[in-house]
């Protein structure tokens, strides 16, 4: 059974294009319909548990399935097997990017892909807002989140404040309890650039990104572009594009960034750091899930965090669009990609490839 579990998630990690929704659909097809390892109800319970904790939902669902089917060895192997193929692909692409990105053909490819990335993020933002902004108070929270981020407030601080604000409506808590965590998060950003620093940044992101893999963009923008200046906005766009083009979890964007910052050791450190919290949270959260579901206060806090996540993504989308849309062609690529996504729900990987082809033809 352990061998079958490992081979299944290696296959899903290699062929799983289309993002978290596609990953979840493939997992359901394999473990519920084909192999009957889980019932429909058991699968939905595990999906609900993965949605209630921060981190990459589809990866954490894989870890939950591994644990339910094969215990602790399954917990380790299911997650690793799902992550490994994409991480290897991204490392190879990052190596080629570092060595050849200055070539006209490669520069043109990335110029065409970047506008399509803007369309993909816009589509994700729209879908998230429909599910998260259920009333006017949550819509105001999303606007406040975008404004706080625009004036330089760290995404962690924004998420905590917005979550606490919505929770306070249900039961006024002492918001000052959050101050030490906020201060520590801000002060930690003054540490020197080392592999340990890289590990801590991505481990923090793995612990705090909640609601969607696209919230990852807000943390990457703040930590790696605005504060440390390890990346440019263009490099961040390229990293996101690679994460979209490859199968498996979108969080392998961290692998690409790690390679750009510190070569192969950086890719390994970044990958381990961003996914490690997922394993720990899955292992620890199981007994707590029923209590979280029953708590109105915890539910209100999570609603606030989800609404704030929409605001974070909206602000980062503006920054990405500013970097990617610099002429009529890039604007046209973004518009066409957005139309195909909204009207026909075309797989994002095809849109990125099409944008890259146009960029190669016109910019090379």
C-alpha positions, -999 to 999 in steps of 0.1 A, spaced: 0 0 0 28 24 9 44 18 -25 11 24 -43 6 56 -24 41 69 -33 37 61 -70 2 77 -71 14 110 -57 46 110 -78 22 106 -108 -1 134 -96 29 157 -89 42 151 -124 10 154 -143 -11 177 -120 -14 208 -141 -41 234 -135 -36 245 -99 -51 234 -66 -87 229 -79 -74 205 -105 -52 187 -80 -81 182 -56 -103 168 -84 -75 144 -95 -70 132 -60 -107 126 -55 -108 106 -87 -79 85 -77 -85 78 -40 -123 78 -39 -135 66 -73 -106 44 -87 -89 30 -56 -116 34 -30 -91 41 -3 -115 67 11 -153 73 11 -167 106 -3 -174 118 32 -139 110 44 -124 128 15 -145 159 21 -136 158 58 -99 158 49 -104 186 24 -122 207 50 -93 201 74 -68 212 48 -88 244 42 -89 253 79 -51 256 82 -26 279 64 -5 266 37 -9 250 2 -43 233 4 -37 206 -23 -4 196 -8 -19 194 27 -47 173 14 -21 149 -1 -4 148 33 -38 142 51 -46 113 26 -12 98 31 -17 99 69 -52 84 67 -42 56 44 -7 46 57 -1 64 90 31 84 97 51 69 68 22 79 45 22 114 59 58 118 49 59 100 16 26 114 1 36 150 6 72 144 -6 61 125 -36 36 152 -46 62 180 -42 94 164 -56 86 163 -93 76 200 -95 105 210 -73 130 192 -96 114 207 -128 115 242 -113 151 238 -102 161 229 -138 141 258 -152 157 282 -127 192 270 -137 184 276 -173 169 310 -164 200 321 -146 223 311 -174 202 321 -205 176 347 -194 196 375 -212 192 358 -246 166 377 -268 145 346 -273 142 339 -236 136 376 -227 108 377 -253 93 345 -239 91 359 -204 77 393 -217 48 374 -233 42 351 -203 41 379 -177 8 396 -190 -9 361 -190 2 358 -153 -16 390 -146 -48 376 -161 -44 344 -141 -41 363 -108 -71 385 -118 -92 354 -124 -81 339 -91 -89 372 -73 -124 373 -88 -132 337 -77 -118 343 -42 -137 375 -37 -170 358 -46 -165 333 -19 -148 354 8 -166 388 6 -200 377 18 -212 410 32 -203 447 32 -182 445 64 -159 419 48 -157 440 16 -146 470 37 -120 447 54 -106 438 19 -103 475 10 -86 482 43 -62 454 37 -52 467 3 -47 502 17 -26 490 47 -4 470 23 -1 500 -1 14 521 27 40 495 36 23 475 64 36 439 65 11 413 52 13 394 84 3 425 104 -25 432 79 -39 396 81 -38 396 119 -54 430 123 -81 423 98 -89 389 113 -90 404 148 -112 432 137 -139 408 124 -135 386 155 -140 417 177 -174 423 161 -185 389 176 -166 392 209 -143 422 216 -109 407 225 -77 424 236 -60 432 203 -28 441 221 -21 404 225 -10 405 188 15 433 193 46 411 203 41 389 173 37 419 150 69 435 163 89 404 161 78 399 125 89 434 116 122 433 135 131 399 120 134 415 86 166 434 96 186 402 98 215 396 73 210 376 42 221 340 48 207 305 40 193 305 76 176 338 68 161 324 36 149 294 55 132 315 82 115 338 56 100 308 37 91 290 69 72 321 80 54 322 47 45 285 49 30 291 84 10 322 75 -2 321 39 -39 315 43 -68 314 19 -51 308 -14 -17 301 -29 -20 336 -45 -17 352 -11 18 339 -14 24 368 -39 18 394 -12 44 379 11 69 374 -17 65 410 -29 69 424 6 98 402 17 118 397 -14 111 428 -35 102 456 -12 122 449 20 153 427 11 155 437 -26 167 402 -34 143 402 -64 130 427 -89 93 428 -98 101 413 -131 119 384 -115 89 378 -92 66 377 -123 90 352 -139 89 331 -107 51 331 -106 50 321 -143 73 291 -137 51 281 -108 21 282 -130 37 265 -160 49 235 -140 26 208 -125 22 202 -88 19 228 -61 22 265 -69 43 269 -38 73 256 -58 76 292 -68 98 292 -37 122 267 -53 127 291 -82 133 321 -59 157 301 -37 178 292 -68 179 328 -79 190 340 -45 215 313 -35 218 286 -62 210 249 -56 214 251 -18 190 280 -18 165 261 -39 166 231 -15 164 253 16 135 274 2 115 243 -8 120 225 25 112 257 45 79 266 27 65 230 28 77 219 63 50 238 82 23 219 61 35 186 75 36 199 110 2 216 108 -15 185 94 0 164 121 -10 188 149 -44 201 136 -64 168 134 -77 168 170 -84 206 169 -105 206 137 -138 198 154 -133 226 180 -124 251 153 -155 243 133 -177 248 164 -162 281 174 -180 312 161 -151 334 172 -125 313 153 -148 313 123 -151 351 124 -114 355 126 -109 332 96 -135 351 77 -115 383 84 -83 367 73 -99 355 41 -113 389 33 -79 405 40 -63 380 17 -84 393 -12 -71 428 -5 -35 417 -4 -39 399 -37 -56 430 -53 -27 453 -43 0 429 -55 -20 425 -88 -17 462 -94 21 460 -88 24 430 -112 3 447 -138 25 478 -136 56 457 -143 41 435 -170 18 457 -191 42 482 -208 28 484 -243 -2 475 -265 8 439 -271 13 430 -235 -21 447 -227 -37 427 -255 -22 394 -242 -35 401 -207 -70 410 -221 -72 379 -243 -60 356 -215 -85 371 -191 -113 366 -216 -104 330 -222 -102 324 -184 -135 340 -175 -154 328 -206 -141 293 -212 -120 285 -180 -91 275 -202 -62 259 -183 -37 285 -172 -7 266 -184 -20 269 -220 -25 306 -216 10 311 -203 25 290 -232 4 310 -257 16 343 -242 52 331 -243 49 321 -279 36 356 -288 63 372 -268 90 351 -286 76 361 -320 73 398 -314 101 406 -289 129 382 -298 
